[in-house]
Amino acid sequence: MKAKYDIAVIGAGPGGYVAAVRAAQLKKRVLVIEKERVGGTCMNWGCIPTKFLLHQTKMYKQVMANDNIDGAKAGLSCDWTRLQKEKIQVVERLVKGIEFLLKQNGIAVVKGEACLRSDKEIQVDGGTDEQIYEAEKIILATGSLSTELSFLKLNGNRIIDSQKALDLEGVPQSLLIVGAGAVGLEMGTIFHRLGCEVRVLEILPTILSGSDRSMTKRLERILKLQGLDIQTQMRIERAELFPDSVTLRGTCLKNDKQFEFSAQRVLLATGRCPNSSMFREGDVPITLDDDGFVKVNERLETNIPGIYAIGDVIGGKLLAHKASHEGSVAAENAAGGNLRMDYDALPLSVFTEPEFASVGLTDKELKEKGGEAKVGQFSLQANGRALTLGELEGIVKLIADQEGRLVGAQIIAPNASELIAEMTLAVTKGLTLRDVSQTIHIHPTLSEAVMESALHGLGRAIHTLNT
């Protein structure tokens, strides 16, 4: 007899387990099907391990660069093996926490590969046997996979992705990173701090394509001053593998000159593709776009009534917190609600040092929509807390429309990923420059730069010139 549930969730990454827990809170019988581990790529092999290593290597770099710490530093090192062990402990603790929450919410968890048999039937191959499960509603949360170049395929040795890079037995002597998005810059930061010779190659004119151009150029300059070799407009055309190295050759689009770089390993950070092949080949005709992403409407429902999709598999910005929010929306709708997904205030962050974070529109995007932008800016060089931290390379930029309503923000600063939350709330709730400027911010904090930027946008700046 088939096991029956109200809602089945395929995939237990950030979006999947949030969807499952929310559905359970709505008193639904919930099944979660996961091929590997709950927590998905984000918790097990992406966001969490990366941020742990970024924090640990940051502390090491700060000690080595601090002239106020006396004594011999030559003997100090960052123990990669020990970092790996502690990284695993952090991941395991979070994974066990998710498993606990799923269990306490009465959610059934099945391990195996899922395949849709119909709009209400899921076949699960657990390795030794197959089982059919039935659910009134289904939420697809199958995530994404690392992409490759036609002439540069992942082999787990010389050509690796970020997941493999996080699990290397030792720090490579040299590393070529293809792609200057968030993953490429974060991985480059980690290994550069550990003494690896890192070179980042990007085909586009700037890092972090799609973000505010002036801010990304500023961040690129800061990272280069730290010693990270970033080269943009570099089109890679050929690759040659040797027993102990890889050579990449191509053309620099700035001057049409040929280049050749070699390194011990190459890390591909060229983006991700949807994990949707099972829907293309399955028995249920779910509509995909040309790139393989699942098409959904504002309610996150696919072309098949009762089947929803969330997270990386539906495209857009591939962010864990986006997937989590979509999971909550999809669960509400699968349970009978009528929520709409709104991406106008979707924040993102890159965990370099300083961090870069943004939300909403840039001033250029607002103008392209026919609006008139009011821009407020404040440099961290005039922020007391930044001075105490010795972190002066940063800026807060707020974008408001003609009426002063906040529509976007970009921040380069230590902990920008935390500072952007205030502006995400402001954009979400339609707050104005005046609202933010009249909100008391603790002194001395980096958050004062947000208030000062709002004052600047109003022409009332106190700690910078109103120009």
N, C-alpha and C positions, 0 to 999 in steps of 0.2 A: 504494500500500500504506500502511496506517495505521501511524504511528509508535507504538510500544508502550513503556510505562513501568510500573514497579512502583507508584509513587505520583505523582500529579499534584496540585500545589498551585495553587489559583486565588486569586491575590492575593499580592503580595510586600511587604506592610507588616510591622510587627514580628513578628506571629505567623506570617505566611506564610513569611518567609525563615528564621526559626528552625526551623519545621517542616521546611523543605526541607533545611537543613544537617544537622539531626538525622537525618532519614531517610537522607541520603547517608552519614553516619557509620555507620549501621546496614547499609551495603552495599546500598542500594536504588538502582535507576535512577530518578532524580527529574526531573520536569518542573515548571517554574514558569511560570505564565501571568499576565502583568501588563498591564493596559490602559494604564497611564501610566508611572510610574517606580518602580523598586525602592526600598524604604524606606517607601512608602505616604505617607499624609497626615501621620503622625507625624513622619517625618524630613524630608520635603520642605516641608510647609506648616503643621505644628503644633508638636509638642513642641520640636524642636531650634531652629527659628527663633525661637520665643517665648522660650525660655530664653536664647538669645544676646542678644536685645534687652532682656530683663529684667536681665541682668548688666551690659550696657553702660550702660543708663540708671540703674542703681543706682550705678555708679561716678561718673557725672556728678552725681547727686543728692547723693552723699556729699561730693564736693568742694565743691559749692555751699553745703552746710549746715555745713561744717567751719569753725568760728571760729578754729582754730589755723593755718589757711592764710592767710597775708597776701597782699596784692596785690589788684588790681582783678579782680573776678569778673564784672563786667557784660559784658565782651566774650566770655566763655566761652559756648559752645553745643555741643550734641550734633549732629553733622553727620548728618542722616537719610540723605542720599544715600550717604555713605560707609558708614554702618551697613548699608544695603541691599546694597552690593557685598560687604562682608565677610561678611554673613549668607549670601549665595549661596556664597561660597568655603567656609564651614564645611559647608554642606549638601552641596555637590559632593564634598568630601573624604570625607564619610561615605557618600554614595551610591556613589562609586567603590570604597570599601572593601567594601561589601556585594557589588557586582558582582564584585570580585576573589574574595571568599570563595565566591560561588556558582560561579564558573568553576573555581577550584582544587579544589572538591569534586566537579567533574564534573557539575554540575547544568545541564540545558538550560533556557534562558530564552527564552520566546516572547512577543512583544508583540502584544496584540490583545484584543478583547472575547470572553469565553468564554461558552458556552452548553452546558448539559448535554443531550446527545442521548440518553443512557441512563445506567445506573448505572456504566458503564465507558467511555463515549465523551464526548469534549468537542469541540465545534465552536468553532474560533477564527477570528474575523473580523479579519484584519490590515489591513483598509482596501482593499487591492487584490485580495486573494484570500481564500478560506476553506480551512481545513485541519482534518482530523479527527485527533484524538489518542486513543489508547486507554491506559487505566491500570487496574490491578487495584484500586487504592484511590485515593480522591479526598479532598482536604482543602479545604474552602471557607473562604477568609479574605478576603472581599470588603469588609469594613469597614463604614463608615457615612457618612452625608451630613448636611450642615447642615439643620436644620429651619426652617420659616417660620411666620408667623402668617397666618391666612386673609385678613386685610386689610393685611398687611405682607409683601410679597414681595421677595426679593432681586433687585436689578437691577444690581449691580456698580458702582453710582455713589453714589447717596444712601443706599441700603439695602444693607449689606454684611455678610458673615460674617467670621470671624476670619482665614480664608485671604486674603481680599481686603485686610483691614486691614493685614496684615503686608507687603503689596506696594504700599501707597499711595505715590504719587510724593512726597507731602509730608505733614507732620503737620497734621491738621485743626485749625481754631481751636476747634471745639466738637464734642462727641461724646456721643450718648445711647446707652447700652449696655442692652439688654434682657436681663436675666438675671444673677443674682449667684452663679452657680456658679464653678467654677475658671477657665473660659475668660473669663467676664465680668470677674472680679476681676483676673486677670493682664493682660488687655488694657487694662483701666482703669488699672492701675498703670503700664504702659509709657507710655501717652499722657499721663497726668497728669504724670509726671516730665518730659515734654518740653514742658510748658506748655500743653497742650490742656485746655480746660474740659470735664471729664468728669462725667457724671451717670449713675449705675447705678440702674436701676429693676427691682425684684424683686416679683413678685406674692405670694410666700410671706412668712411673718412674720420670717424670718431668712435670712442668707446661707448658702450651702453646705448646702442642705437635706439631711437625712439624717445629718448629723454631730452630734457632741455639742453640745447647745444652749448650755451654759455657755461652751464654748470658742469657738464661732462668734460668740456675742455679744461676747466679749472681743476677738476678732480684728476684728469690725466696728467696735468702739469705737476700736481702734488705727488702723485704716485711715482712719476719719473724722478722727482727730486729725492724720493726715498730709495732710489736705485733700481726700481722695476723697469725693465726694458720693454717698452710698448711701442710697436710699430704698426701704424694704420695704413690703409690702402695697399695692402700686401696680398696679392692674388697668388695662392699656391697652385701650382700646375702639375708638379710631379713629386713623387716620393720614392726614396730608395732605402731599403732596409739592409743593414749590416749586422753581423753577430753581436756587436756591442754598441750600436748607435743607429740613428735614423737621420737621413738628409732630406730636407725639403727644398725644392727649387721653384721659382716662380718669377713674377714680374711686379715691381713696385709701380703702382698706378700713378704716383705723383710725378715720376720722371721717366717712366717707361724703361727703367733699367732692370736687368736681371738680378736676382738675389739667390743666395745659397746659404742655408743654415743647417748645422748639425747639432744633435744633442743625444744624450743617453736614452731619453724617452720623449715621446710626443703625446701630449694630452689633448684629446679632441673635446672642445667645448663649443661646438658649432650649433647647439640647440638640441631640441628633443622632438620626437615624432609620436603621434598618438598610438597607444596600445589598443588598436581597434580591429586587428586582423580577424579576430574571432567573429566579429559582427559582419564583416564583409563576406566571410565564407559560411556563416551560419544559416539556419533555416528561417530566421526572422529578418525581413528586409528593412533593416534600420538604415536611414538615409545618412550618408557620409558626404563631406565636401571633397573637393579635389585633392586635398592634402590628407584625407583619411580621418579628419576630426568628425565626431558625431554632431549632427545638427540638432539643436534644441530651440524651443521658443522661449519667451520671457519667463515662463513658469518652469523652465528646464525640462520640459517634456519633449520626447522625441516624436517622430512621425507616427510611432505606434502608441496609441492611447494606453496609459498606465505604465509605460516604460520611460523612466527619467534618466538623465546622464549629467554628471558633474565632474569638475576637476580638469586635469590636463587633457583628458580624452575629448573634451568639447572645445579645446583651443582657447584663444584669447591669451592673456598673460598667464603663464604657467607658474602659479604661486600657491603655496600650501594654504595660506590664509584665505585666498579666493576659493579654493576647493572646500575648505571647512564651512565657509558661509554658504556656498552653494548647497552643501550637504544638508544644512539646516533648512534652507528654503525648499529643497526637493522633498525632504521628509515631511514637512508641513503639507505640501501639496499632495503627496502620495497618501497622506492621511485624511485628505478631504479639504484642505485649505486652498487659498487662491492668492498666493504671494507672487510678486514679480521680482526678478533679480535686477538690481540696479548697480552698474559698474562706474557711475560717475565719481565716486569717492573711494576707489580701490587704491590703497597705498602699496608702495613697493620699497624695498631697501636693499642696498648692497653693502656687505659687512667688511669693507676695506677699512683702513684707518687713515683719515677720518671716514666715517660712513657716509653714504649718499642715500637719501630717502626722498620720495616725492608722492604727491597725490593730486588727482584732478588734472586740470588743464595747465599748459604752459601759456605764457603771454602770446607766443606765436600762434598757438592753436586757438586761443580765444579770438584773436584778430582774424584768423582764417574763417571763423564762424560768423564774422561780421560784428563782433563786439569790440568795445574799446577797453583796453586794459589799464588798470591802475596797479603799479608795481611798487612794492615796498621791499627794501633790502637792508640788511644789517650785517656787518662783518664781525667775526669773532675776535678780531684784533682789538675791538673796543668793549669786549665782554669780560668782566672781572673773573668769572669762573674759568673761562678759557685760559686766561693768563695764569691762574693758579695751577692749572693742569699742564701748562706748557704746550697747549694745543691751539695755536692761533690761526691755522690754515683752514678757514671755514667761512660759510656765509648762509644766511637765511633769506629766502626770496619768497614773497607772498604775491599772489595774483588775485586781483579783484576786478569785478566788472564795473561799468560806469556808475552804478548805484552803490558801489563799495562792498557788494556781496562777494565773499571769498569763493573762488572757483578752483584754486590750485595753490600748491606750495612745493618748493624744492629746498632741500636742506643738505649742506655739506658740513658735518660736525661730528665730534665724538658722540656716540649714542643717538645719532640722527633717527635711527629706527624707533627710538622711544619718543623723541620730540615730535615726530610726524603724527602721532596719535591725536594730539590736540587739534592739528589742522585737518585731520581726517574727520573728526567730529564737527569742526567748523564748516567744512564743505558739505558734509551730510545734512546738517541742520540749517544751512543757509545763513550762517552767521556773517557778520560784517567785520571790516577792518576796525571799526569803532568798538564792536563787541570784544574783540581780542585785546585791543589797546587799553580798554577799561577794566580788564581782568587782572587782578593782582597776581604777580608772579614772584615766587620766592627769590630773595637775593642772598648770596650770589649763586645763580644757577645758569646753565646754558639756555634754559627756557626763556630767560629774559630777552634773549635775542629774537624770539618769536614776537614778543610784545613790542620790542623796539622796531622790528620790521613793519609791524602794523602801524605804528606811529609814523614811520617814514612814509608809508603809503598814503597817509592822511596829510602829509606835510607838516607834521608836528613832532618830528624826531627830537629827542633830548640829547642823546649821546652820539649823534652823528649829524652831519650837515644835511639840510633839507634841499638836496640838489636833484 
